[in-house]
Amino acid sequence: MDYTTFDLTIADGIAHIRLNRPDALNTMTPAFWVELPAAIRDIDDNARARVIVISSTGKHFTAGMDLAVFGSGAPSGGADTTNERGRVAANLRLRVLDIQNSFNVIEAARMPVLAAIQGGCVGGGVDLASACDCRYATADAFFVIQEINIGMTADVGTFPRLCNLMPTGMVRELAYSGRRLSATKAMQLGLVNEVFDSHEAMLAEVMAIARDIAEKSPLAVYGSKVMINYARDHSVADGLDYIATWQAGMYNPAVDMAESFRARKEKRSPQFDELLPIKRRGG
């Protein structure tokens, strides 16, 4: 499939999605909200890669949602009547949920997703970044919950995820004020893993991390992602119970662990089978 809002390359178990509209500050056009989830679902469903890297081009990672998204599918003026107001609101709720799903697929993907962020990560960019497993930034990067600056509440995933990634007091400050969060402060707060002097240095390190992940058992990495996400949303007791159940079904010592030990003994890189493709209804 050809994409209009980003480039996609897959090599050595790494899928690299690179936003490629720098002249437009990589704003998230209506096409982006269709293309990104389609690309990630395809990578995930067909086990095309073991890790996904999302990076960008130009001065800024993304300036967020394109204004065209706010206009597309908007209720007409004639629909805002007493009789239809509830029905219009119900449809708007479904529209927001549909947009949220564009980033939910990142969290649901079986493989880790790493974000490499330069310059501004604004509005929808924060939603995108917070849905990824790990975030890396250049020294000039900054994050803005832009929605408050245009008179709305962020609704695509910023708050449910950001409140699990950094102190809620800082989330509140950013959400209420629309102020910038620098890359350095973001690392101090735990939002980003590391800050780099240049875009090139950041990409080199992120791709090195991606290669390390791609060398590991895809099943073990998948299980780790499931367990980390589950632990975030449940109690310690629930997490311990679920990992026991997961291991009872997915623990694979005769295959992946045996290959790990063989490779170590033979002083070579282990060779693991890919995850199986997913057959969805209607697919």
N, C-alpha and C positions, 0 to 999 in steps of 0.2 A: 504493500500500500504506500502511496506517495502522501507525505504530510506537508502542509503548507505553513505550519507555525513552528516546526522544529525539524532537525535532522535526526535520523536514527541509524546507528551502526551497531552491529553485533559481531564481536570477535573474542575468542578465547574465554567464552563464558560470561563476558561482560556486555551488557546492552547500554549504550551511551545515547541518551536523549539530550540534544543540545538546542535550546531555544535559539531561533535564528532570525529574529526580526529586530535587530539592534537599532535601526533607524526609527522604529516605532516604540523603542524602549521595551520591546518584548511584552507589550500589553497582551492580555488574555482575551483574544477575540472570540466571537461565537464558535468559530471553527476549532479553536484550542480546546474548548470544553468538550468537544466531541472526539477530537483526534487523540488527546492525551490518554483518556481512559481506554480508548480502543487499542492504542499501542501497548499499554501496560497489560491489558487483558490478554492480548495476543501473545505477548512474551510469557505471561504466567500460564495461560491455558495450554500453550504448546511447548512449555518448558524450553524456551529458546535461549535462555541465559540463566546464570546462577546468581547474578547481582545486577542491579540497575543503577546507573549514575545519571543524575540530572544536572546539567550545567547550562550555561548561557553564553551569549556573545555581547560585545559592546560594553558600554559604560555601566549599565545596570542589569542586574539579574532579571527583574521584571518590575514594571510600574503598576502591576496589578490588573484588575479587570478593566477591559476596554469599555468605553462608554456605550458602544453598540450593544453590549450585553444587557445593559439596563433598559434599552429601548425594545429589544427583540422579545416578543411574546408578552409585552406589557398589556394590562387591561385597557380597553378603550374607555374614553370618557363617558360614553353612554352606558357602560356597564356599572358605573358607580351609583346605582339607585338603591333605595331601601330594600326593594325586592331581591336584588341580585348581589348585594354587598357580601353576604355570607358565602355565596357560591364563588364569587371572584376571589375572596380571601382563601377559600379552600384550595382553589387552583394555584394561587400564589404559593401556598405552603408546599404543594407538590412540586412546583417549579424550583423552589429553594432546595428541597430534598434531592431533586435530580442533579442540581449543580453540586451539591455536597458529595454525591456519589462519584463525581469526577475525580475527587481526591481520596475518597474512601477506598478506591481500588488500590491505591498505593499502600495503604495499611493492610489491606486484605491479600496483597500479592504474597506468594510463597517465598519469594527471594527478597533480601534486604534492598532498600532504595536509599542511596546516598545523594545528598544535595550539595553542590559546590556553588557558593554564592559570592558574587562580586557586586560592588556598588549597592544600589538600592534594591531592597526586597520589600515591596510595598503592597499593602492591601491583600489581594489574593495571593501574592507571593508568600506572605506569612502563613496563609492557610496551606499552601503547597509545601513549604518547608517544614511546617510542624507535623505534616502527615508522613514525612520521610523518617527513616530509621536513624540516620545520622546527618548532621549538618556541619559543613566546613565553610569558612569565610575568608575573604581577603581583608586586609587591614582597613580598607576604605569602605567596607560593607556596612550597611545599616538597615534596621528593620523598623517599619512604621505600620501600626494598625490604622490604616488610612481611613477606614470607614467612618470613624467619628468626625473626621475633618470634612466629610461631605454630608453629614447629617443623618447617618444611619448606624445601626449596630452590626458589627461583624457577624456573619451568619453561615460561613462556609466551613468552619471547623477550627477557627483560631482559638476560641475560648475552651471548648472541651479538651483540646490537645495541649494548648500552651500552658494551661493551669497544672498539667502533669509534668511539664518540662522545666519550669522555673517558678520562683516564689510568686504566690498569688498577689502579693502587695505590689510587685513590679508590673505584673500583668494588668492590674487595675490602673496603675499610673499611666501606662502606655495606652490603655483602652479609653480612659477618660480624657486624656490630654492630647493624644495624637502626636506625642513627641517621638523623636528618633531614638532608637537604641543602637549604640555603636557596636561594632564587632567585638571590641575588647570587653565591653561590659556584658555582651551576650555570652561570651565565653566564661566570664566570671560567674554568671548566673546559671550556667549549664545548658544554655540553649544551643551553643555551637561547641564542637569538640576541639577545634584548633583554628587559629588565625594565622594567615600567611601574608608575606610581604607583597606577593604578586599573584596575578591570576594564573600564570604559568606554573609557579611553585605549588599553588593549591591543587591544580589539576594533576600535576605529577604525583603528588602524595595521595590524592583521592583515588587515582587509578591504581596506585600501588596497593592501597588498602583493598580496593575491589579485587585485585588479583589474588591477594591473600584469602579473601572470602571465597573466590571461585575455586581455589585449590581444596577447599574443605568439602566434606560430604554434604551434598545438597539437602539430603533428608535431615541431617543433624542441624544444619543451619535453619531449615524450615521449622523444625521443632523448637529451636531456640527462639525464633521470632514469635511463634504462637505462644510460647510460655511467657515471654517478656510482656507481650500485649495483654495476656490473661492476668498476669500478676498485677499489672497497672490498674486493672478494673475490678479486682477481687481481693479478698482478705488473704493473709498468709496461709491460713488453714485451707481455704479453697484452692490456692495455688499449689500447695503440696499435694492435695488430693488429685488435682487434675494432671500434674506431671506424672504421678504414679499410674494413672489411667492411660496417659499417652504412651509411657514407656512400655506398659503391658501390651500395647498394640503395635507400636512402631519401633521398639528397640530391635536393633539389627546386628547383633554381635558377630554372626557367622559370615556376614558380607562386608559391611562398611568398616567395622572395627578390625576384622581380620585383615582387610586390605591395608588399613592404617599401620598395623603392626608389621605386616610383610614389607611395606614400602620403607618403613624406618629401618628394618633389619637389612634391607637390600640397598639402602642409601639412595632412594629415588623418590620422586613425587608420587603420591597415591593416585590411583585412577578409579574414580567413582562413577557409578551409573547416574544418569540424569533422573530427575523426577519424571513421573509419567504424565502425559498430556491429560487435561481435564475434559471430559465429555459432558457438556452442558445440555440441558433440554433445549431442543430446537436448533442445536448447533450441528 
